[in-house]
Amino acid sequence: MGQDIKLTASDNFQLGAYRADPAGKAKGAVVVIQEIFGVNHHIRSVCDRLAGEGYVAIAPSIFDRTSPGFQSGYTPDEIAEARKFVANPDWAAMLRDTQAAIDAVKDVGPVGIIGFCLGGSIAFVAATRLTGLKAAIGYYGGAVVRFADETPKVPTQLHFGEKDAGIPLADVEAVKTKRPDVEVFIYPGAQHGFHCDERPSYDKASSDIAWPRSMAFFARHLTK
């Protein structure tokens, strides 16, 4: 459904992206921010699914500055390799690349952002620092708690798994306390990555609640 394109960030760096367009007139656009596994099959399928919901979806390859075109699966070895990318994350660079994606689709209509894992954290920070967004959604963003003193400029919704080994519930509660302006949902029994149907941690029951909840949130806030 989609195609590979190029984006240009504010520092003139060129990065890749995947863009999927709906069959009919777009309701708006959604920027999709990857997990640590790159713009892989799963992230592309999320874009395709959003296109099916009526949105132009665009996923910037935010690791292109260090490893152009990086994509990974979910074996233990692949996970270990992918984690190297976030040992010392360059937040400023990833946000520049995210802004490039927002700017590339702002002519379509209202723009939202949705991110998973690392992308969930970026989606939150994008809501507090970037321009051109109308709504933000983050799934299991482990670094959100580090940025929770920052106030989102747009309506923001966050999703966490109760049994996420990498995100203590104490962190989620801290986010809820600091950010009463943000919708925060915790999914009982769900682990990290519960929305990705290609990971062993996939939790269909939680995903089947979280995704419609996310789409309803975009429907409310991505209005022209």
URQUI-V304867 format. One record per pair of residues at least 24 apart in sequence whose ideal C-beta (glycine too) atoms are under 7 Angstrom apart, sorted by sequence separation. I is the first residue (numbers start at 0). J is the second residue. D is the distance in Angstrom with one decimal. If there is no record, write none. Layout:
# URQUI-V304867
i,j,d
I,J,D
I,J,D
This chain:
# URQUI-V304867
i,j,d
97,121,6.0
109,133,4.3
111,135,6.8
114,138,6.9
115,139,6.9
119,143,6.9
127,151,5.2
139,163,5.9
141,165,5.4
157,181,6.0
161,185,5.4
29,54,4.7
31,56,5.6
33,58,6.2
37,62,5.9
126,151,3.8
127,152,6.5
141,166,4.9
157,182,6.9
161,186,6.1
166,191,6.8
17,43,5.2
28,54,5.8
31,57,6.9
105,131,5.1
114,140,6.8
126,152,6.3
144,170,4.2
147,173,6.4
155,181,4.7
156,182,4.2
157,183,4.9
158,184,5.2
159,185,5.2
160,186,5.3
161,187,5.0
162,188,5.9
164,190,6.9
165,191,5.3
19,46,4.2
26,53,4.3
27,54,5.7
28,55,4.2
29,56,5.1
30,57,5.6
31,58,4.2
126,153,5.3
139,166,6.2
147,174,4.9
161,188,6.0
162,189,6.3
163,190,5.9
164,191,6.3
19,47,5.0
25,53,6.4
26,54,5.8
33,61,6.4
64,92,5.7
93,121,5.8
97,125,5.4
101,129,6.3
158,186,6.9
161,189,5.9
162,190,4.9
163,191,4.3
184,212,6.9
17,46,5.7
21,50,4.8
25,54,6.2
28,57,6.8
32,61,6.9
102,131,6.5
126,155,4.8
144,173,5.4
148,177,6.3
151,180,6.9
160,189,3.4
19,49,6.9
20,50,5.9
25,55,4.9
94,124,6.5
101,131,4.5
144,174,5.5
147,177,4.3
151,181,6.4
160,190,5.1
19,50,3.9
39,70,4.2
94,125,6.6
98,129,5.2
101,132,6.4
143,174,5.6
147,178,5.6
160,191,6.0
21,53,5.0
37,69,4.3
38,70,6.6
39,71,6.1
61,93,4.7
85,117,5.8
97,129,6.4
123,155,6.6
21,54,6.5
37,70,4.2
160,193,4.9
21,55,6.8
36,70,7.0
37,71,5.7
90,124,6.8
94,128,6.4
123,157,7.0
20,55,5.3
36,71,4.1
61,96,4.9
94,129,6.4
61,97,6.9
18,55,7.0
19,56,4.8
36,73,7.0
59,96,5.0
59,97,6.3
18,57,4.7
59,99,6.5
16,57,5.6
17,58,4.7
59,100,4.1
1,43,6.3
16,58,6.1
16,59,4.6
57,100,5.1
16,60,6.1
1,46,5.6
14,59,5.9
15,60,4.2
36,81,5.3
160,205,6.9
1,47,6.1
14,60,5.3
35,81,4.3
57,103,6.2
0,47,4.6
35,82,6.3
57,104,5.4
15,63,5.7
14,63,4.0
35,84,5.7
55,104,5.3
0,50,5.7
35,85,5.6
158,209,5.0
12,64,6.4
55,107,4.8
139,191,5.3
6,59,5.8
15,68,6.3
139,192,6.9
138,194,5.6
156,213,6.8
156,216,4.9
32,97,6.4
154,220,4.9
30,97,6.6
30,100,4.6
30,101,5.6
28,104,3.7
116,192,6.7
136,213,5.2
28,107,4.3
115,194,6.4
27,107,6.3
28,108,6.5
30,110,6.6
32,112,6.7
136,216,6.3
27,108,4.1
34,115,5.0
35,116,6.1
14,96,5.4
25,107,5.1
26,108,6.8
27,109,4.2
28,110,4.8
29,111,4.8
30,112,4.5
31,113,5.7
32,114,3.3
34,116,3.7
35,117,5.2
134,216,6.4
25,108,6.2
27,110,6.4
29,112,6.8
34,117,6.0
134,217,6.0
16,100,6.2
27,111,6.8
29,113,5.8
34,118,6.1
10,95,6.2
33,118,5.2
9,95,5.5
32,118,3.1
134,220,3.8
8,95,4.5
133,220,5.4
134,221,5.9
8,96,5.3
133,221,5.4
9,98,6.7
32,121,4.8
32,122,5.7
8,99,4.4
7,99,6.3
6,99,4.3
6,100,6.0
6,103,5.6
113,213,6.6
111,217,5.1
111,220,7.0
111,221,5.1
109,221,4.2
109,222,6.3
109,223,6.0
108,223,5.5
73,197,6.2
73,198,5.0
41,195,5.2
41,197,5.1
40,197,6.9
52,214,5.9
29,217,6.8
27,221,4.1
26,221,6.5
